[in-house]
Amino acid sequence: MARIMQVHDSIVIAAEPLELWEQIADPSQMGRWSPENTGADVPHPGSPATVGMTFTGSNRRGRARWVTSCTVTEAVPGEKFTFEVRAIGPRKPLLKGGIATWSYTVEPVDGGTRVTESWADGRTRWPDAVAARFDRFVTGGQLFSDFQRGNIARTLAALRADVEGAPRSGGERALRD
């Protein structure tokens, strides 16, 4: 069975698209919402990133810690923010190659803004069987597509709770398209 290379989820948040985009497009803020990302070293913390900007993300899963080198590929105010993870490593992002692409779109809808978070697997040269074994090892038994579905849902729920000032609940799920 061929692996799933891309997953996404959406949620509606009671806020304006530009307000949400400005927060999402500042990678140093992602640690507030993500279950794995703990922040980013960016050239201008507190400001939206621009196309071509590079930043280093810091991450953790259980006891594992790693950093990533990322490049912003799209930054359309009030609409879309995308970055590619181009290198990864335990202390420095030394292992280069296609790792993943993360994308966020915001669009006005009744009641606020729909935020869609997408993950695309950048390991296109990896054989499916090798990727599956690696995925299950580093996630504790899941394929990355399934694992990232859960991370995306938790990130979107935390973003909504943060922006709307609502209390977070561990089991809260994002609203579907």
Helices and strands as residue ranges (DSSP letters): E 6-13, H 17-24, G 27-32, E 37-41, E 54-61, E 64-76, E 80-89, E 95-109, E 112-121, H 128-139, H 144-164
